[in-house]
Amino acid sequence: MDSQAYVSVHRRTSIVNTVESTTAPGSFWGQFPVLQHDLDLTDAEIARNLDRQSLRIREGLQDFVRGGGKRLRPALVIIGARMAAASRGDGTDSHAAPESAIRLAAGVELLHAATLIHDDILDQASHRRGRIALHRQYGAHDAVLMGDFLFSLTFELFADHASPEQARVLARGVSRMCESELRNAEAPALTRREYMRRIFGKTTALFILSLTLGASEHGAPEALLQPLRRIGYCLGTSFQIQDDILDITGDPKKTGKPVGGDLLAGTVTLPLILAAEGPTELAAWHRSVESAPARARRQIVQTILNDVRDRGGVDAATRQAGAYLDRARAEFAGLPAGMPAEALRSVLDHLELRQS
């Protein structure tokens, strides 16, 4: 490592010493110490960007951004960057990831956090990651501004460290997220096709961006980017389907949010679509929740969810989530061998056992 690179890594490592580790020892990323260290550097970069704000806002945002979460999306950015190096035959598994990859990973995590803050306001969610939602702590006005601020930090980091093409991809992705929410507000998805289109904008596009961003920015050939795009698509789709399943079957102590939140917020998910006898019944379920008095809604939702489980909607959705993971695994023949591929394979294996 040349002296300039050593100074850069040493500076980032010193910042990490002031920030609590993203993941506790023995947890998922702990099996990949180099990647865990990269994520600690990412956490330090996030803290550095948030440090310029007023104390009240800074504490709220730092608690939210660092308070839980698996750092899956920033990990995908770093895995992609390391795969690009592996495709060139660079032996970099023992070194920190490039500084630009760390900063782009931080940008992706800030973007994800911004969408969660705004989602919670729209859904009137009470909790996120096992904590009281930001808008319940600070009010909707301040929470909207906090989310907006995180969006602005994301665009700052991309403007400074991403190519113009990747910055355009990010901008299009944010537009898709907004369009997806607007379409759902106008009318819930009542068919599998509508559902897939909605979750592409809501979730899948960011997974594709995360996995290909680090690779593209660090010289990956198209022969590597193609399987990474397909893996990102399958991974993101499976992740969202599982998220929708956990909204029905999850333990609130593990998921950090109450059961039935999607339907309470007016969102129809895949288990419901697969269990219902058609769009007419789905629309009737949706109307029964929307038109009920507030005090009766949770019981109505629970009755519908019990029906969904009894009809096999959860089991059918679980099979579809698993099928997307199998499709992702089939793409590994096109990836370079090494730690990044092992880490990505572990992500897929972990998702099959996901409980939060």
Secondary structure, DSSP 4 states (H G I P E B T S, - for coil): --HHHHHHHHHHHHHHTTS--SS-TTSGGGGSHHHHHHHHHHHHHHHHHHTTS-HHHHHHHHHHHHSS---HHHHHHHHHHHHHHHHTT---TTSPPPHHHHHHHHHHHHHHHHHHHHHHHHHT-SEETTEE-HHHHH-HHHHHHHHHHHHHHHHHHHHHHS-HHHHHHHHHHHHHHHHHHHHHHHS---SHHHHHHHHIIIIIHHHHHHHHHHHHHTT--HHHHHHHHHHHHHHHHHHHHHHHHHHHH--HHHHSS-TTHHHHTT---HHHHHHSSSHHHHHHHHHHHHTS-HHHHHHHHHHHHHHHHHTTHHHHHHHHHHHHHHHHHGGGGGS--SHHHHHHHHHHHHHHT---
